[in-house]
Amino acid sequence: MSQIDLLVKNGRIIDPANGVDTVADIAVNDGMIISIGNNIQLQAKETFDATGCLVTPGLIDCHVHCYQYSTPLGINPDEQCLSRGVTTIVDGGSAAPGGELDSLNVVSVDECSKCVVENRDLIVGIKVRLSDSIANDGKNEHEAYRRALLASERAGVPLMVHHTMSTVKTQVGPDDSTELGCPRDLRPGDLYTHTFHPYRSCIVDEETLAIYPDVIRAKERGVLFDVGHGQGSFGWTVAEICARSNFYPDTISTDLHTGNHRGPVYDLPTVMSKFLHLGMPLSDVIRAVTSTPAKAIGLGNVIGSLTHGKEADITVLKIHDGQFPMEDSQSQVRVLDKLLKPVTVWRAGVAYPITEPNPFPNRQAMNLNSREWDNIRVRDDVRPRIQ
C-alpha cells in the first residue's frame, strides 16, 4: 500500500468495547480502520496529530428528535449532531400521531410490531411516552404501557419509556402487586429515559430523597437507564442524589430538539461533561455514548468501537480546564471545572466540520427555563437567579 487516506497520531484512545485506554495511532483507508497501534509507519494523505486529545469511537446519541420540517421539534442532525462529534443518532419517536395516547385506537400492538418487522433496517426499538397529559388524563396510560411491552416483545426490540408526570407508579407498593410499574416491569435491555427528571414520577422519593428500591432493582436486572436530558428532564439535584449512591446512567443521550439545542442541552459533549462533573469515571462516560448504546440498538458488532475492519467512525475530543457555569433544565447552575469539546470527527473516514454552540451558556434560554422551577418536586433550596 503506497499511501493510506488518514493517520490519527498520538491521541489517547479510549475504546471501552475493546478495553483500550492508551496513547496510540489509528490508520484509516477507504473508510475503514486498517490498523491501531504505536508509532504506525505508513504514509498518509492526511495526518492528524491528536496529542493531548481523547480519541473515541464515533459518539452515539440514542435519543434525539430529527424529523425536521415534519414536526416542530425536528432538528437538522448534520448541523446539531454530526458537527458536534456524533456519528450515529436514534430518533426517539418524532413521527408519533397527534394526541399520542389520548385514544387507544391508535395504539395497536399488531400494527406496531408489523411496522418494526418490515423496517428492521431503520427501526431499532419502540418508544412509549407515559405522561397523563397526553393519555386522556392518565386513563389510557396503563393499557398503552401494556401494549407497548407486548409490541416490543413480539418485534424482538427494546422498549424505551418516557416516564414523567405519570399515573404509572415509579415504586409499586405491596398492595399494588398486580399493577404495572415503571421501571419495575421493564425487561433487561429496555431503556428508561429521562432518568434524572425532577418532576412527579421522579426516581427519587420526594420525602426521603432516596432512590426508589424498584429503580435500583431494575438496574440490577439489566434495565438500561438513559439520560434523555431534554428541555425539562435533567435536574442537578436529582442527579447529585443519584451520584452519591453511585447510580450513574447506562447511556447518555440528549433528547435534542428545537426547544433545547440552544440550551440547556446544547449538544452531546456538553451533557457528557455534566456527568464527568458528577463523578462518573471518564471511561464510563465514553462507554455510555459508544459501546452501550451500540449494543442497546442491536448494532454492537457494527458501531461503537475502534476495531480493525470496521468503519472509521472516529471522534476527537479535548478536555478543557476552567470554570464553566452550566445549567440544568430548570436553570439551576453548577460550575464545572472540566468541559468536553469536539475537535474533529470522521464518519466512515470522511471528515466533517465542527461547530460550537453560540451563545454558550444561553442566558435567554436560562431565563425562560427557570420559570419551570416552581413545578419541579426535587430541587435546590434556593430559586435560580440568572445574572
C-alpha positions, 0 to 999 in steps of 0.5 A: 500500500503506497499511501493510506487516506488518514493517520490519527497520531498520538491521541489517547484512545479510549475504546471501552468495547475493546478495553483500550485506554492508551496513547496510540495511532489509528490508520484509516483507508477507504473508510475503514480502520486498517490498523491501531497501534504505536508509532504506525509507519505508513504514509498518509494523505492526511495526518492528524496529530491528536496529542493531548486529545481523547480519541473515541469511537464515533459518539452515539446519541440514542435519543434525539428528535430529527424529523425536521420540517415534519414536526416542530421539534425536528432538528437538522442532525448534520448541523446539531449532531454530526458537527458536534462529534456524533456519528450515529443518532436514534430518533426517539419517536418524532413521527408519533400521531397527534394526541399520542395516547389520548385514544387507544385506537391508535395504539395497536400492538399488531400494527406496531410490531408489523411496522418494526418487522418490515423496517428492521433496517431503520427501526431499532426499538419502540418508544412509549411516552407515559405522561397523563397529559397526553393519555386522556388524563392518565386513563389510557396510560396503563393499557398503552404501557401494556401494549407497548411491552407486548409490541416490543416483545413480539418485534424482538426490540427494546422498549424505551419509556418516557416516564414523567408526570405519570399515573404509572407508579415509579415504586409499586407498593405491596398492595399494588402487586398486580399493577404495572410499574415503571421501571419495575416491569421493564425487561433487561435491555429496555431503556428508561429515559429521562432518568434524572427528571425532577418532576412527579414520577421522579426516581427519587422519593420526594420525602426521603430523597432516596432512590426508589428500591424498584429503580435500583432493582431494575438496574440490577436486572439489566434495565438500561437507564438513559439520560434523555436530558431534554428541555425539562428532564435533567435536574442537578439535584436529582442527579447529585442524589443519584451520584452519591449512591453511585447510580450513574446512567447506562447511556447518555443521550440528549433528547435534542430538539428545537426547544433545547439545542440552544440550551440547556442541552446544547449538544452531546459533549456538553451533557457528557461533561455534566456527568464527568462533573458528577463523578462518573469515571471518564471511561464510563462516560465514553462507554455510555455514548459508544459501546452501550448504546451500540449494543442497546440498538442491536448494532454492537458488532457494527458501531461503537468501537475502534476495531480493525475492519470496521468503519472509521467512525472516529471522534476527537475530543479535548478536555478543557480546564476552567470554570464553566457555569452550566445549567440544568433544565430548570436553570439551576447552575453548577460550575464545572471545572472540566468541559468536553469539546469536539475537535474533529470527527470522521464518519466512515473516514470522511471528515466533517466540520465542527461547530460550537454552540453560540451563545454558550451558556444561553442566558435567554434560554436560562431565563425562560427555563427557570420559570419551570422551577416552581413545578419541579418536586426535587430541587435546590433550596434556593430559586435560580437567579440568572445574572 
